[in-house]
Amino acid sequence: MIGFAILAFFQLAGWLIQRLTGLPLPANVIGLLLFITALFLKWVSLHKVEETASFLLKYMSLFFVPVIVGSLAFFPYLRDHWALITGSGVISLLLSLLVTGWLVQSHLQARRIRQQEEETHVHRG
């Protein structure tokens, strides 16, 4: 039960921060960022929330039932515009893959350059 209280606390903290500051992020995301920060800083122990998180993940598909039912209500619209919806999904997927690949490549290139500079500096010093 303590795990659920911890998760609920970070959810509430995210909601409060979003309401008070007007950040253009969903409260869930703010709470998750706070929770991850607390885990990395070891303010929250993973074993305290692990059981609760496993339980919630086990039944996570139940949270998607309203979305599925809602999509059935819009089925005629989805049927009429399936090509546009599919095309935009494929294009966004490809753009995400390209941008991610480019970022990884540039990060690896920068790391190689940094290592070469360090090796050159060590040999000269």
N, C-alpha and C positions, 0 to 999 in steps of 0.2 A: 504494500500500500504506500510505502514511503516513495517508491519509484514513481508512482502515478502522481503523487503530490509534487515531486520535483519537476516532472514534465509539465504539469499544470501550472506551476509557478513560472516557468520560463515562457509558457504560452501567454500567461497573464502579463508578464513583464514586457513581452513583445507587443502585446495589444496596448498597454499603457504608453510605451515609448512611441508607438505609431500614432496614437491619439494626441499625445501631448506635443510631439514635435512635427507631426504632419509629414513624416518621411514618406516618399513615394514607393514604399515597399510594403508588401502584405505583413500583417502582424505575425503570421506563422513563420515567415522567413526571418524576421527580426528575432523572434523567440528562439528559432533554431540556431541562428548565429550566436546568440548569447549562450545557449546551451553548449554548443561546440567549443566556444571560448572557455567556458567553465570547465569542460572536460580536459582541454589541453592544459589549462592552468592548474589542474588537479584540485579545483574547488569542489567538484562533484566527482565521486567515485563511480566508475563504470558499473561495478557490481551492484550498486544500489538501484540502478535503472534498467539493468539488462533484462531481468525477468519481465518487467512491465513492457519494455519495448518489444520483446519477443512475442508476448501475448498480443499486443496491438498489431504487429506485423502479421501474425498468424490470421487475424480476422480483418485485415485491411481490405480485402475484396468487398466486404460488406459496405464499406464507405463509398464504393463506386456504384452501388445500386441506384441511387438517385440520378446519377449522371446517365446511366444506361436507360433508365425509364424516361428521362428527359429527352434523350436522343431519339427514342421511339416516338415521342410526341412531335418531333421535327422531321420525321422520316420522309414525308413528301418533299420538303425542302432539300433534304440530303439527297434524295433520289434525283431531283431535278438539277442539282449542282454538284454531282459527285465528281465530275472531271475537274472542276475548279478546286474543290476541296482536296482531292488527291494530288493534283498538280502543285498546289501550294505546300502541301505536306512534304512532297518529294523535294521541291526546291529548297525549302527551309532545312531539310535534312542534309542535302548536299552542301548548302552554304555553311551549315554548322560543322560538317566534317572538314570542309576546306579551311575554314578559319581556325579550327582546332589544330589541324595538321600544320598550317602555317605558323601558328604560335609555338607549337612544340619544336618545329624545325628551327625557328629563330632562337628559341631558348637554348637548344642544344648547340647551335652555332656560337652563341654568346659564351656558353660554358667552355667550349673548345678553345675559343680565343683567350678567355681568361686563364685557362690552364696553361696554354702556351706562353702567355705573358709571365705567369708565375714561374714556370720552368726557366724561362730566359733570365728572369730577375734573379733566381736562385743561383744559376750558373755564373752570372756576372758578379754577384755579391760575394 
